[in-house]
Amino acid sequence: MRYNFRVREDKNTGEFIIDMKCLNCDYEEVIPMDIFSELFDPDFDENPAITCPKCDHDLFVPKDVYDQIKGGFIYKPDKK
């Protein structure tokens, strides 16, 4: 299953960022899109999980994905 998640723009810096949350320990952090892109390759990996900086499990996912997995929420991208 492929998961959808939002990338947003930081209004202060203009940088694109992703809200992340760990499925294991619930640690949250905002990371820049360019860092996320270096750690996750959508052509190779189906799920956007990277290593959590707090608990060291490979379950640090975009917060939208966390909500989809933990709460059964289905994210539908805005049509523009």
C-alpha positions as CSV (number, residue, x, y, z in Angstrom):
1,M,0.0,0.0,0.0
2,R,1.3,3.4,-0.9
3,Y,0.8,6.2,1.6
4,N,0.1,9.9,0.7
5,F,1.5,12.7,2.8
6,R,1.7,16.5,2.7
7,V,4.7,18.6,2.1
8,R,4.3,22.2,3.2
9,E,6.2,25.4,2.9
10,D,7.8,27.1,5.9
11,K,6.5,30.6,5.8
12,N,9.6,32.0,7.5
13,T,12.3,30.4,5.3
14,G,10.4,29.3,2.2
15,E,11.8,25.8,2.6
16,F,9.6,22.8,2.0
17,I,9.2,20.7,5.1
18,I,7.4,17.5,6.3
19,D,5.9,16.9,9.8
20,M,7.2,13.6,11.0
21,K,6.1,11.2,13.8
22,C,7.4,7.9,15.1
23,L,5.1,4.9,15.0
24,N,7.1,3.4,17.9
25,C,7.7,6.2,20.4
26,D,5.5,9.0,19.1
27,Y,8.5,11.4,18.8
28,E,7.7,14.3,16.5
29,E,9.9,16.6,14.5
30,V,9.8,18.7,11.4
31,I,12.4,17.9,8.8
32,P,13.3,19.7,5.5
33,M,12.1,18.0,2.3
34,D,15.6,17.9,0.9
35,I,16.8,15.8,3.9
36,F,13.8,13.5,3.6
37,S,14.4,13.1,-0.1
38,E,18.0,11.9,0.6
39,L,16.8,9.3,3.1
40,F,13.7,8.0,1.2
41,D,13.5,7.0,-2.4
42,P,9.9,6.5,-3.6
43,D,11.1,4.5,-6.6
44,F,12.8,1.9,-4.3
45,D,10.8,2.1,-1.0
46,E,7.0,1.8,-0.9
47,N,6.6,3.2,2.6
48,P,8.1,6.6,3.6
49,A,9.8,5.4,6.8
50,I,13.2,6.5,8.0
51,T,15.1,5.9,11.3
52,C,13.7,7.7,14.3
53,P,16.3,10.0,15.9
54,K,15.0,9.2,19.4
55,C,14.3,5.4,19.5
56,D,16.4,4.3,16.5
57,H,13.6,2.2,14.9
58,D,12.9,2.5,11.2
59,L,9.4,3.8,11.9
60,F,9.7,7.6,11.6
61,V,7.0,8.5,9.1
62,P,5.3,11.6,7.8
63,K,2.5,12.6,10.3
64,D,-0.2,12.0,7.6
65,V,1.1,8.4,7.3
66,Y,1.1,8.1,11.1
67,D,-2.5,9.2,11.2
68,Q,-3.5,6.8,8.4
69,I,-1.9,3.8,10.1
70,K,-2.8,4.6,13.8
71,G,-6.2,6.1,13.2
72,G,-7.5,4.5,10.0
73,F,-7.6,8.0,8.5
74,I,-7.4,8.0,4.6
75,Y,-5.7,11.1,3.2
76,K,-7.0,12.3,-0.1
77,P,-4.8,15.0,-1.8
78,D,-6.5,18.3,-2.8
79,K,-7.3,18.5,-6.5
80,K,-5.9,21.6,-7.9
